[in-house]
Amino acid sequence: MTSTPARVGVLGGGRMGAGIAHAFLLAGSRVTVIERDAPAADAAAQRIGDSLARSVERGSTDRPLNDLEAALTVGDDIAAFADADLVIEAVPEDRALKGDALGRIARVVAPASAIASNTSSISIDALAATITHPERFLGLHFFNPVPASALVEIVTGAATAPAVVESARAWVDALGKAPVVVRDSPGFASSRLGVMLGLEAIRMLEEGVATAADIDTAMELGYRHPTGPLRTTDIVGLDVRLGIAEELE
């Protein structure tokens, strides 16, 4: 039986970070979430606590809420990651910000601890250059909302050790989600496909082929997409989408 790491760290307690923490808590990990300051940490703790309470109310877990809350630590001192087996960076989608965050993580965790980025589009090889022991680094791209999503994209860099990839597959399985493994390339797999579809939908709208509502409805009903390309609120912003498109041209 596969299992998640015993001790998981998450840097960033916003929507994505809170969702990642929620998923690992339900799977049995002890989770430490670190935010930038005490007020942000308090907000993250409330966000995660509310999400756990909803899961208990819906019967998504048979674990008591008190047990889940006892397995969660939220604070603002990154040194709390010192004993983590896996730390996931979940700060906003900005290369410099993520590089700085990953460098700080690498300085406090053990050399054997796995480090992951939740980036949806930034090069894993570029981010790997900001940390020591890049062989233990990879992308773990969770989708929003994390508790309800069925997919995690595992992104491998040139230095990522095969054993870390296999461990990541097992962790994603233990979360009850499906892993897909892709190598580092512009937009990976999911964002790359989403960018192409989204840009074509924008072109169709500009050319007057159909209204935005009809383009979205065609994809939702005709191809059973959960949401249309113009209606989507994916965390990849338009500037990131255009950047990926330029790299692919």
N, C-alpha and C positions, 0 to 999 in steps of 0.2 A: 504493500500500500504506500503510495507516494504521500509526501507531506510538504508543507511549506517550511521555510526556515524557522527555527525556534524564536529568534529575535530579529525583528525587522525594523529598520528605521525609514522614516519618510521625511524628507526636507521640503516643507511647504504644506500648509494645511488648508489650502483653498479647496475649490470644488473637486479638482482632480486628486490632490493629495489626500483629502478627507475620504474620497471614494476608494482610493488604493488602501488606505489604512483600514477602512471598513471591511474590504474583501479579505485582507489577511487576518483580521481579528476573527471573522466568522470561520475562517479555515483553521484556527487554532494557534496562530502566532501571537507572541507578545509584541506589541507595536509601540514604538516611540516616535512621536511627531514633533518636529522642531520648527518653530516659526521665528520671525525676525525680532519680535519683542513680546512682552507680556500681554498687552491687549490683543495682539493677533493670535497668540497662543490660546487665550481664553475663548476667542471667537471660534478657533479651530476645534477646541474641546467641545464646545456647545454644538457645533455642526456635526461632528462625528457622533456625539451622544444621541442627538436627535435621530440620526440615520440608523444607529443601532436599535434604538427604541422602536422605530418603524418596522425593522426586520423582525424583531421579537413579536410585535403585534400582529404582523402578517403571517407568522408561523414559518418564516424563512429559515429559522434556526431553532433548535431545541435547547440551546444554551440559555441560562437565565441572564437577564440584562446585567445584573450585578457582576457576574463572572466576566462578561465581555468588557465592562467598564474597568474592572480590576486589571485586565491585561493591557490597558491603554495608559500611556504616559505622554503628556503634552507639555512642552516647555519651550525655552528660548536659548538653551545652551547646547551648541552642536557637540560638545564633548560627551553628551549623553549617548552618542552613537558608538562609543569606544568598544562595547561588547557586542555590537550588532553583527549578525551573519550576512545580512543583505541590507544595503541602504539604497533607496530609490529617490532620486532628485525629481521634484515635481514643482519647480518654480516656473514663472511665466516663460513663454516661448521666445527667449532672447539669447542669442549665442554667447554674448559676453557675460550675461547674468548666470547662465547655466555653467559656463566654464569656471567662473569664480566659485559657484556653489559646489561643483564637483571637486575642485581643488581643495576646498575647506574640508569636505567629507574625507578625501583621501588622506589628509593629514592627521585625522583622529581615529580612523578605523584600523584594524589589524591588516597586514599585507594580504592575508588569505580571505578577507571579507569581500564578497561580491559587491560591486557598485553598478547601478543602472540609472539611465536617464529615461524619463517619460516623454522625451521629445517626440513630436510627430513628424519632424522634417529636417532637423539640424543634423549634419553629418556626424556619425558616431566616431569616425576616425579623427575628425577635428576636435571633438570633445575629449577623446582619449588622450590627446596631447597635453591636456591640462592636469592629468593625474599620474601618480606613480603606479607601477604594476598594471599597465593597460590590458594585460591578458585577462584580468578579472572584471573587465568592463564591457557592457553591452547596452543595447536599448531595450526597454520594456515599455512599449507603447500601448497604454490602456486607453479605452474609449469611453466617452462621456454619454450617459452616466455610468460610472464604473460598476455599481452593484447590479445593474440590469444588463450590461453588455456581455456578449458571449465570446468576444475575441480579445486576444492580446498578441500584438505583433512583436516578435523577438528579432531585434536587429543586430547583426554581427558586424564587428569591425575587423580590420585586417589583423589586429593583434588578439582578438578575443579567443580564448582557449576553448577547444571543443568541449571539454568537461563542463565549463561554465554554461555553455549552450544547452547541454543535456540536462543540467540541473535546472535551468530556467524552464525547459519544457515540463519537467516534473512539477515545478512550483505552479505553473499555470494550470496544469491538469488538476492539481490539488485544490486550486481555487474554484474548480468547476467551470473553467473557461477553456476555449480552444486556442492552442498556440499555432501561429504560423511563423516560420523562420525565413527571413530575407536578409540579403547582404546589404551593407551600406551603399546607398545610391540616392540620387536626388529624389526626395519624397518617399523613399522606401517603396512599399507596394500600395498600401491603402491610400495614403495622401496623394501619391502619384496618380493613381486611377481617379481619385476624387477631383484632383485639379483638372485633369483632362475633361472630365464630364462637366465640371462646373464652368470651365472656360467656354466649352462648346455651347452650353446653355446660355451663357451671357451673349455670345455671338448671335445665337438664334433670336434672343430678345432684341438686340440692337438692330437686326435685319428685319424685324417685324414678322418673323415666321409664326409666332404665337405669343400669347400673353404669358407672363411669369407664372400665373396660377395654372394655366393649361399645360405649360411645359412640366411643371412639378407634378400635376395630376397624371400626365402621360407616363412618367417614370414610376410613380407610386402604384398606379393601377395596372399599367401595361407590363412593368418589369418587377413589380412587387418590392420596390425600394421603400424602406420605412419612411423616408422623407425625400422630397424632390431636391435637385441640385441647387435651386435658387432659394429654397426655404430652409436649407440646412443651417445650423448654428454651430458647426464643428469648430473646435478650438483653433484650427489653423486659420489665421486671418487672411484677408485678401492680399496684403503685402507679401506674406509668406507664400501664398499660392502663386502669385506672379513671379516670385523669385524662383520657385521650383520650375515653373514653365520656362523661364529664361534659361535655366541650367540644362533643360532637356532639348532645347532648340539647337 
